[in-house]
Amino acid sequence: MMRRGTAANEELINRANYLLDGAAMTDVQLQAYRTFHLIIQSGLIVAGTVLVVAVFGLNEVVKSGFAAGGLWYTAWISRQVMTRLRVVIATSIEDVNYWHRKLICLENELPETQRYFTEFKIEQKLKKSDSNYIDNLRNVFMQQRQIEESDANRLIERGSGHLRFMLEEEMLRLIGLLWNFFLVISLIYMAYLVLNAIF
C-alpha cells in the first residue's frame, strides 16, 4: 500500500472521526438500554418484595390471594420486559459492532502509527489471549496489507466481556431465580392458608 499524502490522510482521519462518532452515539444508546433495563428490573423486584411481604403479612386467604396474584403478574411483567429488552440490547450490540468494523477497515488505510482504535482493540485482546495470537493480530492489522471486514471481525468482541456478561447474563439470571423463589414461597404459603381455612 502506498503512503498517502497529507490531504488524503486528513480526509481519512475525517472519515474515521465520523465513524467513531457513529460508534460512540450507538454505544451511548446501548448503555442507555442496559441502564433502563436494570432500573426497570430493580423496580419490579422492589414491587415483588413488597408483594411477598403482603402475602405473608395479610394472613387471610382472599387478601393474601390478591397479593399473590399481584406478585405473579409482576413476575410476568418482569419476564416480558427481560425478553423484549434482551432483543433490543442484542440488536444495539450489533449496531456498535458495525461501526467498529467499519472503523477498523478504514484505519487500515492510514499509516500504522495512526491506527489508534485498531491498536486499542488489539490491547483489549491482550488480557484474554496468548501472546502468539496477539502477535498474529499485530501482523494482520498493523502491517502494510489490506484487510477485509472478515478480518475486522477478529477484533470485534464476540460475546461479552466480564462486566457485560455479569450485567447482562448473571444479573438477569439472578433476577430470574429471585422471581422463582418469590413465586414458589408464595404458592406454598397460599396452599398452607387454603388448607388451614378448609380444615
Secondary structure by P-SEA (a helix, b strand, c coil): cccccaaaaaaaaaaaaaaaaaaaaaaaaaaaaaaaaaaaaaaaaaaaaaaaaaaaccccaaaaaaaaaaaaaaaaaaaaaaaaaaaaaaaaaaaaaaaaaaaaaaacccccccaaaaaaaaaaacccccaaaaaaaaaaccccccccaaaaaaaccccccaaaaaaccaaaaaaaaaaaaaaaaaaaaaaaaaaaaac
